[in-house]
Amino acid sequence: MARRGGFPGGGIPGGMNNLMKQAQRMQRQMEESRKALEEKDFTATSGGGAVEVVFTGGRLMKSIRIDPDAVDPEDVDMLQDMILTAVNDALGQVEAAQEQLMGGMPGMGF
């Protein structure tokens, strides 16, 4: 009976154990990279520095600072816009770092 396709001898070059070791090593490296990313801080500002937010790589807001001069009871909308801008910018930084970590591979996000 003739063999179809595959590798000569019917086995995987280097053996299945080698393949499993490589997969485990890659998994450990990805986990270490993910943990390092989660510990990293991402800071964004808006309104010329009137609003500053800090997020972790795990997408948790760590802090928010608002310059008292930015608080104008007559223009709360502007303050809200500055906060949204800073938050979205910081989260965008986190997302970009995650994509860089994963090499842009779809479906591999956190």
C-alpha positions as CSV (number, residue, x, y, z in Angstrom):
1,M,0.0,0.0,0.0
2,A,1.5,3.4,-1.0
3,R,1.8,6.2,1.4
4,R,0.4,9.6,0.5
5,G,2.0,12.9,1.4
6,G,3.5,13.6,4.7
7,F,7.1,13.2,5.7
8,P,9.4,10.4,4.7
9,G,9.1,7.7,7.3
10,G,5.7,8.9,8.3
11,G,6.9,10.9,11.3
12,I,7.3,14.6,12.1
13,P,10.8,15.9,11.7
14,G,12.4,16.2,15.2
15,G,9.6,14.2,16.7
16,M,6.4,15.1,18.4
17,N,8.2,15.8,21.7
18,N,10.2,18.5,20.0
19,L,7.1,20.1,18.6
20,M,5.4,20.1,22.0
21,K,8.4,21.6,23.6
22,Q,8.5,24.4,21.1
23,A,4.8,25.1,21.6
24,Q,5.2,25.2,25.4
25,R,8.2,27.5,25.1
26,M,6.2,29.9,22.9
27,Q,3.3,29.7,25.3
28,R,5.6,30.6,28.2
29,Q,7.1,33.5,26.3
30,M,3.6,34.9,25.4
31,E,2.5,34.6,29.0
32,E,5.6,36.5,30.2
33,S,5.1,39.2,27.6
34,R,1.4,39.5,28.6
35,K,2.3,39.9,32.3
36,A,5.0,42.5,31.4
37,L,2.4,44.4,29.4
38,E,-0.2,44.3,32.2
39,E,2.4,45.9,34.6
40,K,3.3,48.7,32.2
41,D,1.6,52.1,32.6
42,F,0.1,54.1,29.7
43,T,-0.3,57.8,30.3
44,A,-2.3,60.2,28.1
45,T,-3.2,63.9,28.5
46,S,-5.6,66.3,26.8
47,G,-6.5,69.9,27.0
48,G,-2.8,70.9,27.0
49,G,-2.2,68.7,30.1
50,A,-5.3,69.8,32.0
51,V,-6.4,66.2,32.2
52,E,-4.1,63.2,32.6
53,V,-5.1,59.6,32.9
54,V,-2.9,56.5,33.6
55,F,-4.0,53.0,32.6
56,T,-2.3,49.7,33.1
57,G,-1.7,47.4,30.2
58,G,-4.5,45.3,31.7
59,R,-6.9,48.2,30.8
60,L,-7.5,49.3,34.4
61,M,-7.5,53.0,35.1
62,K,-4.8,53.7,37.7
63,S,-5.2,57.4,38.1
64,I,-6.8,60.5,36.8
65,R,-5.6,64.1,37.4
66,I,-7.6,67.2,36.6
67,D,-6.0,70.6,36.8
68,P,-8.3,72.8,39.0
69,D,-8.1,75.5,36.4
70,A,-9.9,73.1,34.0
71,V,-12.9,73.0,36.2
72,D,-15.3,75.6,34.9
73,P,-18.9,75.2,36.1
74,E,-20.0,77.1,33.0
75,D,-18.4,74.6,30.7
76,V,-18.6,71.1,32.1
77,D,-18.9,69.7,28.5
78,M,-15.3,70.8,27.7
79,L,-14.0,69.0,30.8
80,Q,-16.0,65.8,29.9
81,D,-14.6,65.9,26.4
82,M,-11.0,66.3,27.7
83,I,-11.5,63.3,30.0
84,L,-12.9,61.2,27.2
85,T,-10.1,62.2,24.9
86,A,-7.4,61.3,27.4
87,V,-9.1,57.9,28.3
88,N,-9.5,56.9,24.7
89,D,-5.9,57.9,23.9
90,A,-4.5,55.8,26.8
91,L,-6.7,52.8,25.8
92,G,-5.5,53.2,22.2
93,Q,-1.9,53.0,23.5
94,V,-2.7,49.8,25.3
95,E,-4.3,48.3,22.3
96,A,-1.4,49.2,20.1
97,A,1.0,47.7,22.5
98,Q,-1.1,44.5,22.6
99,E,-1.2,44.3,18.8
100,Q,2.6,44.8,18.7
101,L,3.1,42.1,21.2
102,M,0.9,39.7,19.3
103,G,2.4,40.6,16.0
104,G,-1.0,41.8,14.7
105,M,-2.4,38.2,14.8
106,P,-6.2,38.4,14.8
107,G,-8.0,36.6,17.5
108,M,-5.0,36.6,19.8
109,G,-6.1,39.7,22.0
110,F,-6.4,39.7,25.7
